[in-house]
Amino acid sequence: MAHVQGLRCRECGREYEIAPVYTCEWCFGPLEVTYDYAAVAAAVSREQIAAGPASIWRYADLLPVDRGHAVDLGAGFTPLVRADRLAAALGLGEVWVKNDTLNPTNSFKDRVASVALSKALEFGFKTAACASTGNLANSVAAHAARAGLRSFVFIPSNLERAKVVTTAVYGGNVVAIEGNYDDVNRLCAELAGTYRWAFVNVNVRPFYAEGSKTLAYETAEQLGWETPDHVVVPVASGSLLTKIRKGFDELHQVGLLDHAPNVRVSGAQALGCSPVATAWREGSDTIRPVKPDTIAKSLAIGNPADGYFALDAVRQTEGGLAAVSDGEVVEGIRLLARTEGIFAETAGGVTVASLKRLADEGVVTPDERVVLYITGLGLKTLDAVEAEPTATIRPTIDAFHEAFDPDHIDEE
């Protein structure tokens, strides 16, 4: 916390002291955490980071939390996997997959929830809450259990059953709302003004969002303190994309990168909920809210809070935005699974399919080093890829040979 200066409005620049607030009282713009980067630079080094825990907390000097309050289930430092077979299937050169399915509750949301609930303890809150499309619900419930906090998580009533079960198991309150995520979020904004609870994506949002930066930190460290040429990031609220970009910039600002990052940032959305990609395609600065209609429910935010900032980041870095159909989402899940052995949820299918679209359009090129962010595990969205056994046979070798011709079974 010695390196944190305060909060600043992203719209008008007005500054605030550290507190559980998230909007500017003058222009209603969103607030974000500011740091004394000179102090951070004096405190951090590659060696010091390497000696730290194998989690997001190896970057504690770049996070807005007193390390002594950390609510730690071991989020972060997930594998960065070179994906040569996926690259070949897409006609690309060097592709890497950042596999965040291996976090404690199997999504990147463990990064943001760990930071948010740590900050909630600092502020003295006794109850943690959130609006969620599923993954954040899992993570907040788990981290609240770890911290000994009460929890209320609010979800759309049509959420995938697996995500309901993997939230309720932690013993908190799971409240299903008859409506979509935007309806849930509006209710939570009202409740945040009524109860002294730590709503991680409302009044604690400026701190919560900072956890996403660790994906950029890890990517650079795992590439030998180099940055990729291009990253492809799923877009729901838009916060993840903007914070990954911020993370690369911060590493250079505090002296951990030898060269200024020149990372092209591209976004991925499902066609049934693609307000940011639509604005990109139309060359517009206006992001029009939509009613979500997609199997990618974890990305189904029709009125993205950080949509404009995500759009701006894509434009500034000369990236691109793609929106893909539900059929392409399913094929994206299957393509990643059969080429690299990584089972992603529907959001991952969106990201893989968007990479394919961007590669086909020449936005992502074969000479680039590309990192693909896979943010959640496929076991959360099994309904999207239902399958039957290749064959059902009697327990005899003759039955096996009836199903699989022995003259062809060993052919390449």
N, C-alpha and C positions, 0 to 999 in steps of 0.2 A: 504493500500500500504506500510505501514511501515514494514510489514513482508515479502515483496517480495524482493528477492535478485537480480534476473535477469533471463536470459535465458541460457539454457545449451543444447548442442547437445546430443541427446540420443544415438548417435553412438560413437563419439570420445571424448565427455566430454568437448569440448571447450566452454568457457563461453562468453556471450554477455550481453550488457546492454539492458534494456527494450526498445523495439522499435517494430514497425509493420513489423517484419521479421519472417520467418518461416523455413528457411533452413540454414544449416551451410555452410559458404563460403569455408571451407576447404575440407569437405568430403561429402557435400550435404545431410547430415543426418537431420532429423526433430528436431526442437527445442522445448523444453518445459520449463515451468515456474519453478523456484526454489524459496524456501522459507527459512526464518530463523525460523526453527521449535521451537527453544528455546524461541524466542520472541512470537510465536503463543501460545505456552504452557503457558506462563506467562499471556497471555491476555484472554484466553478462559476458560470456565468452563461449566459443564452441566447446571448449574443454569442460567448462562448468556445466553446460547443458548436458553433455554426454555422460557426466557423472551423476546426473539426476535420476529420478524415478522413470521407469518406462511407462509414462502416462503423460497427460496434458500438463501435469504439475512440474515437469522438467522446464517448462517455460513460465514459471510462476512470476518472474520479474516483468513479464509482458501481459499479465492478467490483473484485473482490478479487485483482487481478493487478498486478504491477510492469509498467508499460507497456513497459519495455525487453526483457521476455521474450515479448512478444506473438507468437503464431503466427498470422499474418494472411494469409488468402487473400481478404480483402475481404468477409467476411460482414456482412450487415446493410444498413441504409438502403435497403431494398427499397421498391417503389412502394406507396403507399396510393391506391387507385383508386376514384373515385366510381362506384358501380354502379347507375345509374338504371334501366337495362333490367331488371336482376335485381330491383330494388326493385318495379318495376311488376308484374312477373310474380308477386311474392309479396304484393302488396297493401300494401306498406310505403312509407314516405316517403323517408328519407335512409339509404341503405346504402352502406358503404364496404368494399372488399376489401383486406386487407393481403396482398400477393402475395409470399409467401416462396418461391415456386417459383423465383425468380430469384437465389437464393443460389448460391455457387460449386459445391456439389454438389447443388443444386436442392431443398434443404429447410431448414427452420428449424434443424435440428440443427447446421448450421455455426456458429450463434451459441454453442451450449453447448460444442461441441467446441473451438472457438477458445479459449474461456476455460479449459476443462479442460486442454488440452494446454499452454497457456501456464503454467498453474499446475504442471503436471507437470515442466516444465523448471526452474521455480523450486525445486521440491523435489529436483531432481537425478535424476529417473527416466530410464531409458534405453529403456523399453518402455511403449507405450500399449496399452490393451486395453479391451474393452467387451462387454457383452451387448446384442444389438440385434435389432429387428424389421426392419432394413434401412437406414433413413435414417441412423441414427447410425453404422452400419458404414461406409457410404460416407464420411461426414464424418471419422470418426476415422482411417480409412485415408489419406485425402487430407491431413489436417493432420499426421499422423505423417510422411508422406513429405516434406512441406514442412519439418518441423522436424528431419529426419534421425533420427527415432526408429524403432525396431522396432515392429511392431504385430501384435497378435493380436485378431481380432474373432470373436465367437462368435454364431452365428445359428441359428434353427430350420432344419431340413433341407428344409422345404417352402416356403421363402421364394421370392418371385417371382424368376425367372431374371434379369431386368434388374438387380435390386438386388445379386445375387451378382456379376454381371459388373462393375458399376460400383463394386464394392468391390475385387475382385481385381486390377483394372487398376493400382492404385497400388502393387502389389508386396508387400504385407504378407501375413500368414497369415490365411486365412479358414477357420474351423472350423465345420462344420455339425453340429448336435446333433440326434439322433433324439428329438425332443420339442418342446414348445411353448416360448414365451418364458420362462415361469416356470421350466421345467426348465433352460433356458440360464442364467437369472439365478442359480439356486441353485448351479450348477456354478461360475459366476464368483465368487460369494461365497466358495466353498471355495478357488479358485485364488488369490484376493486374499490369503488368509491363508497361502499357500504360497510365492508368488513376489513379489519386490519390483518389481511392475509398477504403473503408474498405471491402475487400472480406473476409467474416467471416471464410470461410474454405480454405483460401489461406494465405494472409499476416497477418491476425489476428488469424490464426488457433491455435497457442500455447495458447492463452487466451480463445478462444471459447471452446476448448476441456476441459478446467478445469471445466466448468459448469456441466459436466457429473458426476463429483465426488460426487455431492450433492445427487445423488441416493443412494450411499453407506452410506453417512452421515445419511440420513433420515431412511434408513433401520435399522441401528444400534440404532439410537435414539428411533425409534418406537418399537423396540424389547427390550426396557429397557436397552439400552447401552450394548447390546450383539450382536454378529455377527451370521449369519446363518452358517450352515455347508457347504452348497452348493448353488451356484447361477447359474441360466441359463439366458444367455444374448443373444439377437439377434446380429448378426454380419453383418455389411455392410462394412464400412471402417475399422472396428476393434477398433476404438477409444473408443467407449462406454465401451466395455469389459475391456480394459486396464485401463481406468479411474475409473471404479467401483472398480477394484482391488486396485488401488492406493489410493482411498478414504478410504477403510478399513485400509490400512497400516498407512495412515496419522493420523487417529483417535487415534491409539495406540501411534504413535510417539509423539503426543502432550498431551498425558495423559488422553484422554477421554474414553479409554477402559481399563478395569482392567487387561485384558490378551491379549497377542499377537494374532491377528486374524489368524485362520487356515481355511480360506474359500476356498473350492474347486470351481474353476471357469470353467464353461462349456459354449460353444458357440453354436448358432443355425443358420443354413443357409438353404436357399432354394436350392434344388438339381439343379435347372437351373442356379444358380449363387453361386457356392460353392468352390471357390479357396482355402479358408483357411481350410475347412473341408476335401478337397481332399488331401492337403499337410499333414494333420493330419493322414488321413487313410493310406497314402503311407509312413508315417514315414520320410517325406522329410522336409528340411528347405527351399525349393524353392516353392514360391507361384506363380503359373503360371496364368497370366491373362486369363480371359474367356470372351466370349460374352454372356451377360445375356439373359436368356429365362425363365422367371418365372412370375407368377401373383403377386409375392411379390416385387413390383417395388420399394418400399422404401428401400429394401435391395439389389437392383440390381446394385451393384458396382463390376464390373468385375476385377478391378485392385486396390484392397484395400490398401490405403496409410499406414494403421497401421496393415496390415495383419500379418506381421512377429511378431510384438510385441504381438498381440493377441494370436498367436500360441504359443509363448514363455510363456505367462501367463498361458495358459491352461496346458502346460506341467509342468511348475514349481509347479502348485497347484494340479496336478494330477486330473484334470478334464477331460472333453471329448468334442468332437465336433460331431454334427450330421448334416446331410443334408437330407431334407425331400421333397417329391414330392408335386406338386400343389394340388393333391387330398388330401394328408395328411394335407396340409395347411388349406384347406376348412374345413376338419373335426376338426382340432384344433380350428378354430374359433367357430364352432358350439358346440364343447365340453365345452369350457370355458363359452360360453353364457348359455348353458342349465344347467350347474352345478353351476355356480357362479353369473349369471346375469351380466356378463361383456362382452361387445361387442367390440372385438378387430379388428383392421385392419389386413391385410394379414401378416404383420410382427409378430403380436401377434400369429397368427395361426402357423407360423413357429416355434415360441418359445414353444408353447404348444405341438405341434407335436414332436418337438425335445426332450422335456422333456419325452414324452411318449416313444420315441425311446431309450433314454438314460436309462430310468427305465427298459425297456424290456431287455436291454443289461447288466443290473446290474451296470452301471456306477453311476447312482443315486440310492441310497438304501433306504429301508423303515425306517431305524433308523436315517436318516438325517433330519435336519430342512432345508428345501429348499425354496429359494425365486426365484420367476419367474418374470422377468421384462416385463411388457406389455406396449409398448411404444407409441401406437397410437390408435385412435378411429375407430371403424368399419364403421362409416358413411362416412369415407374418401374412402372406397373401397367397396361400395355396390355391384358392378358388380360381385364380387367374390362369393357372397352368395345370388343370386336372389332367391326369393321365392314367392309362391302364398298363398292366404288364405287357411286355413284348409278346409273350406267349404264356399260356397256362397248360401244363402237360402232366401226364402221369409220371411217377418217379422211376422211369426206366430209360436206358440209353436209346432204345428203339424209338420211344416217344420223342426224345430230344431230336433224333435224326429225322423223324417225320416233320418236325417243326423247322429244323435248320438243316438244309442239305449238306451232308458231310463233304461233298466234293467242292463246295464253295465257301465253307465256313471260315477257312483260313486265308481267303483272298483279301488283298489289300482293299 
